[in-house]
Structure formats: C-alpha cells, structure tokens
Amino acid sequence: MYNKYKRLSEGVARDMEQAGATQAQFEAEVDSQIQVEEEVGDALIIVKRKREEFREIQAAEERKRQDQTLLLTFSTQQKAADAVRAQEKANQDAARAQEKADQDAARTQGRCKSTRKNRPSTRNSRSTGLVSTIDCCHASCTRSRARGSSSNYVNKTTKTSNQTVQRGTYLN
C-alpha cells in the first residue's frame, strides 16, 4: 500500500507543481487518487468473484446436463433391453406353442399309423369269430389336419362273426 501511495504521490505532486496548486489541493488530489484505486481494486475483486461464480454455475449446469444425458441413455438402454427380453419371450412362447402343435400332430399321426399297423387281418377275425376293432382313421386324420382341427374323428368298425357295427369317436 505504501508503494502505491508513494507512486501516486509522486505523480500527483508533479502534476500539481506544474499546475501551481497549493498543499491542501495536493493532499486532496492524492487522497482522491488513492480512493479511486481502492475502488477499482474492490471492483476488480468483485468482478473476479463474479467470474468464478459464473464458471461454477456453468460447470454445475454442464454436470447436470451430462447427468440428464446419462439418465436418458440409461433409460433408453433399459427400454431397449426390456423390448429385447419381451421379443425373446414371445419367440420362446411361439416356439413352445409350435413344438406343442408339432407334438400333438405327431401323436395324432402316430395313432393313425399305429392303429393301421396293428389292425388284425379280416381273414383271421372271420375265421376265429373273435371281435376285432379296425380303425379307419387315416383318411379322417388327413381331412381334419387339412381343416386345422386339433381333434380327430375316427370311424371304428367292429366286426363279429355275423354282424357289423359302425360308430364314430373323437381322439384327443
């Protein structure tokens, strides 16, 4: 502070001598110059503080924007992951349903084939007079599959030695 006062005093003294000012005027001018410099210094300090506060506010806003962006990104990723999981579940459900339909069709077709293979010959049953069951389901299974039916209508013919009885049943 002393150096500042000394420097100002010397500058003011030179100016006052050139102007022919009195000592009282000289002292008043020195005090005025010191007051101006102190006010400028205070203002400079205030400006520096305001600049720092502004930078802090900007940094806080930038962090807030980054946090919001990260949250939005995370939310979007979660939604995308949920959509992928839902699609996978739907695919698995569809695959299970298709597999079940295939198994049902294979089981139904297996019944038709097994009943045709296991049919006793008509000659043997007539000669022995035993009751035999003949499943004539191959044609009806084929028709029901073409219609998309899940159950199959089976015509059964029961033969005895002297009579023939027809009846229909559904296989499930």
C-alpha positions in Angstrom: 0.0 0.0 0.0 2.8 2.3 0.8 4.4 1.8 -2.6 1.1 2.6 -4.3 0.7 5.8 -2.2 4.3 6.8 -2.9 3.9 6.3 -6.6 0.6 8.2 -6.7 2.0 10.9 -4.6 4.9 11.4 -6.9 2.7 11.5 -10.0 0.2 13.9 -8.3 3.0 16.1 -7.0 4.4 16.5 -10.4 1.1 17.4 -11.9 0.3 19.8 -9.0 3.6 21.6 -9.3 3.1 22.1 -12.9 -0.4 23.4 -12.2 0.8 25.6 -9.3 -1.5 24.0 -6.8 -1.4 24.5 -3.0 -0.5 21.8 -0.4 -4.2 21.3 0.5 -5.2 20.8 -3.0 -2.2 18.4 -3.4 -3.3 16.3 -0.4 -6.9 16.2 -1.6 -5.9 15.0 -5.0 -3.6 12.3 -3.5 -6.5 11.1 -1.3 -8.8 11.1 -4.3 -6.4 9.1 -6.4 -6.0 6.6 -3.6 -9.7 6.3 -3.2 -10.2 5.7 -6.9 -7.5 3.0 -6.9 -9.1 1.3 -3.9 -12.5 1.3 -5.5 -11.0 0.0 -8.7 -9.3 -2.8 -6.8 -12.5 -3.6 -4.9 -14.4 -3.7 -8.2 -11.7 -5.9 -9.7 -12.0 -8.3 -6.8 -15.8 -8.3 -7.2 -15.5 -8.9 -10.9 -13.1 -11.8 -10.3 -15.5 -13.3 -7.7 -18.5 -13.0 -10.1 -16.4 -14.6 -12.9 -15.6 -17.5 -10.6 -19.2 -17.9 -9.5 -20.3 -17.8 -13.2 -17.8 -20.5 -14.1 -19.0 -22.6 -11.1 -22.6 -22.2 -12.3 -21.7 -23.1 -15.8 -19.8 -26.2 -14.6 -22.8 -27.2 -12.4 -25.2 -26.8 -15.4 -22.8 -28.9 -17.6 -22.7 -31.6 -14.9 -26.5 -31.5 -14.7 -26.8 -31.8 -18.5 -24.4 -34.7 -18.5 -26.3 -36.5 -15.7 -29.6 -36.0 -17.6 -28.0 -37.3 -20.7 -26.6 -40.4 -18.9 -30.0 -41.0 -17.2 -31.8 -40.7 -20.6 -29.2 -43.0 -22.2 -29.6 -45.5 -19.3 -33.4 -45.3 -19.5 -33.3 -45.8 -23.3 -31.0 -48.8 -22.9 -33.3 -50.2 -20.2 -36.3 -49.8 -22.5 -34.4 -51.4 -25.4 -33.3 -54.3 -23.1 -36.9 -54.8 -21.9 -38.1 -54.8 -25.6 -35.4 -57.4 -26.5 -36.4 -59.6 -23.5 -40.1 -59.3 -24.4 -39.3 -60.2 -28.0 -37.2 -63.2 -26.8 -40.0 -64.3 -24.5 -42.5 -64.0 -27.4 -40.2 -66.0 -29.6 -39.8 -68.7 -27.0 -43.6 -68.8 -26.4 -44.2 -69.1 -30.1 -41.5 -71.9 -30.4 -43.1 -73.7 -27.4 -46.6 -73.4 -29.0 -45.2 -74.6 -32.4 -43.4 -77.5 -30.7 -46.6 -78.5 -28.8 -48.6 -78.3 -32.0 -46.0 -80.4 -33.8 -46.0 -83.0 -30.9 -49.8 -83.1 -31.0 -49.8 -83.6 -34.8 -47.1 -86.3 -34.5 -49.0 -88.0 -31.7 -52.2 -88.0 -33.7 -50.4 -89.2 -36.8 -48.7 -91.8 -34.7 -52.1 -93.1 -33.5 -53.2 -93.4 -37.1 -50.2 -95.3 -38.2 -50.1 -97.5 -35.2 -53.7 -98.4 -35.5 -53.2 -99.2 -39.2 -50.2 -101.3 -38.4 -51.8 -103.1 -35.5 -55.0 -103.9 -37.4 -55.8 -107.6 -37.4 -56.4 -109.1 -40.7 -60.0 -109.5 -41.6 -59.5 -113.1 -42.7 -58.2 -114.2 -39.2 -61.0 -112.5 -37.3 -63.7 -114.0 -39.5 -62.3 -117.5 -39.2 -62.0 -117.3 -35.4 -65.2 -115.4 -34.9 -63.5 -113.0 -32.4 -64.4 -109.4 -32.1 -61.8 -107.1 -33.7 -61.6 -103.4 -34.0 -60.5 -101.8 -37.2 -59.6 -98.1 -37.1 -60.2 -96.4 -40.3 -58.7 -93.1 -39.2 -56.1 -92.3 -41.8 -58.4 -90.5 -44.2 -60.3 -88.7 -41.4 -57.0 -87.6 -39.8 -55.8 -86.2 -43.1 -59.1 -84.4 -43.5 -59.0 -82.9 -40.0 -55.4 -81.8 -40.4 -56.3 -80.1 -43.6 -59.1 -78.3 -41.8 -56.8 -77.4 -38.9 -58.7 -79.3 -36.4 -56.9 -80.3 -33.2 -59.0 -83.4 -32.6 -59.5 -86.2 -35.0 -62.7 -88.1 -35.7 -62.2 -91.8 -36.0 -64.5 -94.2 -37.6 -64.4 -97.6 -35.9 -65.9 -100.7 -37.4 -66.5 -103.6 -35.0 -67.0 -107.0 -36.7 -68.3 -110.0 -35.1 -69.0 -113.3 -36.8 -72.4 -112.3 -38.1 -72.8 -108.5 -37.7 -71.0 -105.3 -38.4 -71.4 -102.2 -36.2 -70.1 -98.7 -37.1 -69.5 -96.0 -34.5 -67.5 -92.8 -34.5 -65.3 -91.3 -31.8 -63.0 -88.3 -31.4 -59.4 -88.8 -30.4 -57.8 -86.1 -28.3 
